[in-house]
Amino acid sequence: MRRWCLLAGGILGACLAQENSIKVDVNVVNVLCTVSDKRGALVTDLKKEDFEVLENGRRQQVRYFARDTDLPLTVALLVDLSGSVRSVIDREKDAAGRFFEGVLRPTDQAMLLGFSSTLMLWQDFTPSVEALKDALGRMHAVPFKGLPGLDQSMPGTLLYDAIYQTANTKLIDVPGRKVIVIISDGLDNGSVMHINEAIDTVQATNAVVYGICYASGFSGCEFLKQIAEPTGGRAFEMSRKASLAQIFAMIQDELRSQYALGYVPENAARDGSFRRLQVKVARKDLRVRARKGYFALRENGK
């Protein structure tokens, strides 16, 4: 049985200062959020005074705030290359390339990972859109090699392992905004990690997850929703009314409309506990999406 170490660092070492500059303060909890009205339209004109942040039910003082943030963005695109999903991706690689073109700025970076019965890093972090598009063009399913242990199921789609490994080995120490975009039917078969372990590890990195679900006959779209919503993201379902290109455009709009909030928690204990977060706005007709919690640092800084 493979064993991986779960890091539980939920507080970033960098936060957004009042004038959109980077300030080092390990005690600051950073929360990214998007706000929409009843029709789903993004609201981008709110001020710091409009927000209220609660940690374990206790109001916190918002000390740092930015609207339409220009913090560096790191994107991890995880692509399911198994079964029927693979055929969809083969037809939609151009849409993924256009997403990278539209969302990445010179200070941003992205990576591309494919998963089926194994994990394959097709392109490590790079600011180069051309390198990412080239990787998309080369991406294909990797045949399974070797047999699993006696206590393991036959691998098929290592969705949870892909999420866990990306968060734990690629995103955990990256500052700024972090986003994981997953294209899959949501079904996992053979992962060592459980869905809850994948969610906890993503929350420890303060990454926002967007799931793009290809609804097959045995769709697991609900699983992508379970992964995305605790992080402040959401899951979309590809259909004739919502193509991959259209969904990428909606994600792109949200990334350009985020608010960045930062606060120093009243509970200064470094006990590694999970702290529940709730972000509210003064206007009752608005909806806020933000991560549902974070893991406090421990005394050893992890």
Residue pairs with C-beta under 8 A, 6 or more apart in sequence:
1 149
1 151
1 152
1 192
2 192
4 164
4 165
4 168
4 192
4 193
5 168
6 168
6 197
6 200
6 201
6 204
7 168
7 172
7 201
7 204
7 302
8 200
8 204
8 272
8 295
8 298
8 302
9 172
9 204
9 295
9 297
9 301
9 302
10 29
10 203
10 204
10 206
10 275
10 293
10 294
10 295
10 296
10 297
11 26
11 27
11 28
11 29
11 30
11 294
11 296
11 297
12 28
12 30
12 175
12 206
13 24
13 25
13 26
13 175
14 22
14 23
14 24
14 25
14 175
14 176
15 22
15 23
15 25
15 28
15 30
15 64
15 262
16 22
16 23
16 30
16 64
16 65
16 66
16 69
16 71
16 260
16 262
17 23
17 64
18 64
18 65
20 66
20 69
20 70
20 71
22 71
22 175
23 64
25 264
26 297
26 301
27 264
27 265
27 268
28 63
28 64
28 262
28 263
28 264
29 55
29 60
29 262
29 263
29 264
29 265
29 275
29 277
29 294
30 64
30 206
30 260
30 261
30 262
31 53
31 232
31 260
31 261
31 262
31 263
31 277
31 279
31 290
31 291
32 69
32 177
32 206
32 208
32 232
32 258
32 259
32 260
32 261
32 290
32 291
33 232
33 258
33 259
33 261
33 279
33 288
33 289
33 290
34 42
34 232
34 254
34 257
34 258
34 259
34 288
34 289
34 290
35 42
35 43
35 44
35 46
35 259
35 281
35 286
35 287
35 288
35 289
36 42
36 43
36 286
36 287
36 289
37 43
37 285
37 286
37 287
38 285
38 287
42 253
42 254
42 257
43 286
44 67
44 68
44 257
45 67
46 67
46 259
46 281
47 65
47 67
48 62
48 65
48 261
49 282
50 281
50 282
50 283
51 62
51 65
51 259
51 261
51 279
51 280
51 281
52 59
52 62
52 279
52 280
52 281
52 282
53 59
53 60
53 62
53 261
53 263
53 277
53 278
53 279
53 280
54 60
54 277
54 278
54 279
54 280
55 263
55 265
55 266
55 267
55 275
55 276
55 277
56 267
56 275
56 276
57 276
57 278
58 266
58 267
60 263
60 264
60 265
60 266
61 263
61 264
62 261
62 262
62 263
63 262
63 263
63 264
64 260
64 261
64 262
64 263
65 259
65 260
65 261
65 262
66 259
66 260
67 259
68 256
68 257
68 258
69 177
69 258
69 259
69 260
70 105
71 176
71 177
71 260
72 107
72 108
72 109
72 175
72 176
72 177
73 103
73 104
73 105
73 107
73 108
73 109
73 176
73 177
73 178
73 179
73 255
74 108
74 109
74 110
74 125
74 171
74 174
74 176
74 177
74 178
74 179
75 100
75 103
75 104
75 108
75 109
75 110
75 111
75 179
75 180
75 181
76 110
76 111
76 113
76 166
76 170
76 171
76 178
76 179
76 180
76 181
76 207
77 96
77 110
77 111
77 112
77 113
77 181
77 183
78 113
78 114
78 115
78 162
78 163
78 166
78 180
78 181
78 182
78 183
78 184
79 89
79 96
79 112
79 113
79 114
79 115
79 139
79 183
79 184
80 86
80 89
80 114
80 115
80 116
80 157
80 159
80 182
80 183
80 184
80 185
80 214
81 89
81 114
81 115
81 116
81 120
81 139
81 140
81 141
81 142
82 115
82 116
82 117
82 141
82 156
82 157
83 157
83 185
83 216
84 185
84 214
84 216
85 183
85 184
85 185
85 214
85 216
86 116
86 140
86 141
88 214
88 238
88 244
89 96
89 139
89 183
92 243
92 244
92 245
93 136
93 137
93 139
95 243
95 244
95 245
95 248
96 136
96 183
96 244
96 248
97 129
97 132
97 133
97 136
98 245
98 248
99 248
99 251
99 252
100 110
100 129
100 132
100 133
101 129
102 248
102 249
102 252
103 251
103 252
103 255
104 110
104 127
104 129
106 127
107 127
108 127
109 125
109 126
109 127
110 123
110 125
110 126
110 127
110 132
111 121
111 123
111 124
111 125
111 126
111 166
111 170
112 121
112 122
112 123
112 132
112 135
112 136
112 139
113 119
113 120
113 121
113 122
113 162
113 166
114 120
114 122
114 139
114 140
114 141
114 142
115 157
115 158
115 159
115 161
115 162
116 141
116 142
116 144
116 156
116 157
116 158
117 142
117 143
117 144
117 155
117 156
117 157
117 158
117 190
118 142
118 144
118 145
118 155
118 158
119 158
119 161
119 162
119 165
120 142
122 135
122 136
122 138
122 139
123 131
123 132
123 134
123 135
125 170
126 132
144 155
148 154
148 155
148 190
152 190
152 192
153 189
153 190
154 189
154 190
155 189
155 190
156 189
156 190
157 184
157 187
157 188
157 189
157 190
158 188
158 189
158 190
158 191
159 182
159 184
159 186
159 187
159 188
159 191
159 223
160 188
160 191
160 193
160 194
160 195
160 197
160 198
161 191
161 192
161 193
162 182
163 180
163 182
163 193
163 198
163 201
163 202
163 209
163 227
164 191
164 193
164 197
164 198
164 201
166 180
167 180
167 198
167 201
167 202
167 204
167 205
167 207
168 201
171 178
171 180
171 205
171 207
172 204
172 205
174 205
177 208
177 255
177 258
177 260
178 205
178 206
178 207
178 208
179 207
179 208
179 209
179 210
179 233
179 251
179 255
180 202
180 207
180 208
180 209
180 210
181 209
181 210
181 212
181 251
182 209
182 210
182 211
182 212
182 224
182 227
182 228
183 212
183 214
183 244
184 211
184 212
184 213
184 214
184 220
184 224
185 213
185 214
185 215
185 216
185 218
185 219
185 220
185 221
186 211
186 213
186 219
186 220
186 221
186 222
186 223
186 224
187 218
187 219
187 220
187 223
188 195
188 220
188 223
195 223
195 226
195 227
198 227
199 226
199 227
199 230
199 231
200 295
202 209
202 227
202 231
203 230
203 231
203 291
203 292
203 293
203 294
203 295
204 294
204 295
206 291
206 294
207 231
208 231
208 232
208 233
208 291
209 227
209 228
209 231
209 233
210 228
210 233
210 234
210 235
210 236
210 251
211 221
211 224
211 225
211 227
211 228
211 233
211 234
211 235
211 236
212 224
212 235
212 236
212 238
212 244
212 247
213 219
213 220
213 221
213 224
213 235
213 236
213 237
213 238
214 238
215 221
215 237
215 238
215 239
221 235
221 237
224 235
225 234
225 235
227 235
228 234
228 235
229 235
229 292
230 291
230 292
230 293
231 291
231 292
232 289
232 290
232 291
232 292
233 289
234 289
236 242
236 247
236 250
236 251
238 244
238 247
261 279
265 275
265 296
267 275
267 296
269 296
270 296
270 297
270 298
270 299
271 296
271 298
272 295
272 296
272 297
272 298
273 295
273 296
274 293
274 294
274 295
274 296
275 293
275 294
275 295
275 296
276 292
276 293
277 290
277 291
277 292
277 293
277 294
278 292
279 288
279 290
280 288
281 288
